[in-house]
Amino acid sequence: MPAKSQAQQKAAGAALAAKRGEMKKSDLKGASKSMEKSMSERELEEMASTKRKGKPDHVS
């Protein structure tokens, strides 16, 4: 599933980095922390690779 906002895409990227061991899981906050726990690496990769052009900063 593609990201719906830039913030969601960035959170998925942070969660993916933590899942791969590129950053500490303890450094995650908010949405990225729950994404890391609940989503597979493949799902995170798909969401993080979404193009940012034309996406809103946040979705209400």
C-alpha atoms as an extended CHARMM CRD file, in Angstrom:
* protein
*
        60  EXT
         1         1  MET       CA              0.0000000000        0.0000000000        0.0000000000  PROA      1               0.0000000000
         2         2  PRO       CA              1.4810000000        3.3470000000       -0.9570000000  PROA      2               0.0000000000
         3         3  ALA       CA              1.8890000000        6.1520000000        1.5590000000  PROA      3               0.0000000000
         4         4  LYS       CA             -0.8590000000        8.7800000000        1.5730000000  PROA      4               0.0000000000
         5         5  SER       CA              1.2990000000       11.6320000000        2.8880000000  PROA      5               0.0000000000
         6         6  GLN       CA              4.9230000000       12.6860000000        3.1500000000  PROA      6               0.0000000000
         7         7  ALA       CA              4.8340000000       12.2110000000        6.9280000000  PROA      7               0.0000000000
         8         8  GLN       CA              3.6080000000        8.6290000000        6.5440000000  PROA      8               0.0000000000
         9         9  GLN       CA              6.3320000000        7.9160000000        3.9810000000  PROA      9               0.0000000000
        10        10  LYS       CA              9.0460000000        9.3010000000        6.2810000000  PROA      10              0.0000000000
        11        11  ALA       CA              7.7390000000        7.2880000000        9.2510000000  PROA      11              0.0000000000
        12        12  ALA       CA              7.7780000000        4.1190000000        7.1540000000  PROA      12              0.0000000000
        13        13  GLY       CA             11.3740000000        4.8350000000        6.1380000000  PROA      13              0.0000000000
        14        14  ALA       CA             12.4460000000        5.2410000000        9.7570000000  PROA      14              0.0000000000
        15        15  ALA       CA             10.6320000000        2.0420000000       10.7760000000  PROA      15              0.0000000000
        16        16  LEU       CA             12.2450000000        0.1640000000        7.8890000000  PROA      16              0.0000000000
        17        17  ALA       CA             15.7140000000        1.3490000000        8.9120000000  PROA      17              0.0000000000
        18        18  ALA       CA             15.1130000000        0.1560000000       12.4780000000  PROA      18              0.0000000000
        19        19  LYS       CA             13.7640000000       -3.2030000000       11.3080000000  PROA      19              0.0000000000
        20        20  ARG       CA             16.8950000000       -3.7060000000        9.1800000000  PROA      20              0.0000000000
        21        21  GLY       CA             19.1530000000       -2.7470000000       12.0880000000  PROA      21              0.0000000000
        22        22  GLU       CA             20.4300000000        0.4510000000       10.4760000000  PROA      22              0.0000000000
        23        23  MET       CA             19.2110000000        2.4990000000       13.4600000000  PROA      23              0.0000000000
        24        24  LYS       CA             18.1880000000        1.7400000000       17.0300000000  PROA      24              0.0000000000
        25        25  LYS       CA             14.5810000000        0.7360000000       17.6520000000  PROA      25              0.0000000000
        26        26  SER       CA             14.7030000000        2.8460000000       20.8180000000  PROA      26              0.0000000000
        27        27  ASP       CA             15.1660000000        5.9650000000       18.6430000000  PROA      27              0.0000000000
        28        28  LEU       CA             11.7220000000        5.5050000000       17.0480000000  PROA      28              0.0000000000
        29        29  LYS       CA              8.7840000000        7.6480000000       18.1680000000  PROA      29              0.0000000000
        30        30  GLY       CA              5.0630000000        7.7560000000       17.4530000000  PROA      30              0.0000000000
        31        31  ALA       CA              3.8340000000        6.2430000000       14.2130000000  PROA      31              0.0000000000
        32        32  SER       CA              7.1870000000        4.8210000000       13.1530000000  PROA      32              0.0000000000
        33        33  LYS       CA              7.4070000000        2.8650000000       16.4190000000  PROA      33              0.0000000000
        34        34  SER       CA              4.0270000000        1.1920000000       15.8890000000  PROA      34              0.0000000000
        35        35  MET       CA              4.7270000000        0.6490000000       12.1810000000  PROA      35              0.0000000000
        36        36  GLU       CA              7.9470000000       -1.2010000000       12.9950000000  PROA      36              0.0000000000
        37        37  LYS       CA              6.0840000000       -3.5810000000       15.2960000000  PROA      37              0.0000000000
        38        38  SER       CA              3.0030000000       -4.2020000000       13.1490000000  PROA      38              0.0000000000
        39        39  MET       CA              4.2490000000       -4.2200000000        9.5480000000  PROA      39              0.0000000000
        40        40  SER       CA              6.5320000000       -6.5660000000        7.6290000000  PROA      40              0.0000000000
        41        41  GLU       CA              9.7550000000       -5.3750000000        6.0300000000  PROA      41              0.0000000000
        42        42  ARG       CA              8.1670000000       -5.7640000000        2.6020000000  PROA      42              0.0000000000
        43        43  GLU       CA              5.1380000000       -3.6190000000        3.5370000000  PROA      43              0.0000000000
        44        44  LEU       CA              7.3940000000       -0.9280000000        4.9940000000  PROA      44              0.0000000000
        45        45  GLU       CA              9.6050000000       -0.9640000000        1.9090000000  PROA      45              0.0000000000
        46        46  GLU       CA              6.5710000000       -0.5120000000       -0.3440000000  PROA      46              0.0000000000
        47        47  MET       CA              5.2790000000        2.3990000000        1.7370000000  PROA      47              0.0000000000
        48        48  ALA       CA              8.6890000000        4.0660000000        2.0980000000  PROA      48              0.0000000000
        49        49  SER       CA              9.4050000000        3.8980000000       -1.6430000000  PROA      49              0.0000000000
        50        50  THR       CA              6.3080000000        5.9570000000       -2.5450000000  PROA      50              0.0000000000
        51        51  LYS       CA              7.0420000000        9.0920000000       -4.5500000000  PROA      51              0.0000000000
        52        52  ARG       CA              6.6620000000       12.3030000000       -2.4970000000  PROA      52              0.0000000000
        53        53  LYS       CA              5.7320000000       14.5700000000       -5.3920000000  PROA      53              0.0000000000
        54        54  GLY       CA              2.1250000000       15.6800000000       -5.1220000000  PROA      54              0.0000000000
        55        55  LYS       CA              1.6280000000       14.2080000000       -1.6390000000  PROA      55              0.0000000000
        56        56  PRO       CA              0.3430000000       16.4320000000        1.1740000000  PROA      56              0.0000000000
        57        57  ASP       CA              2.5340000000       16.9120000000        4.2330000000  PROA      57              0.0000000000
        58        58  HSD       CA             -0.1180000000       15.3860000000        6.4980000000  PROA      58              0.0000000000
        59        59  VAL       CA             -3.4990000000       13.7560000000        6.0410000000  PROA      59              0.0000000000
        60        60  SER       CA             -6.1870000000       14.4770000000        8.6100000000  PROA      60              0.0000000000
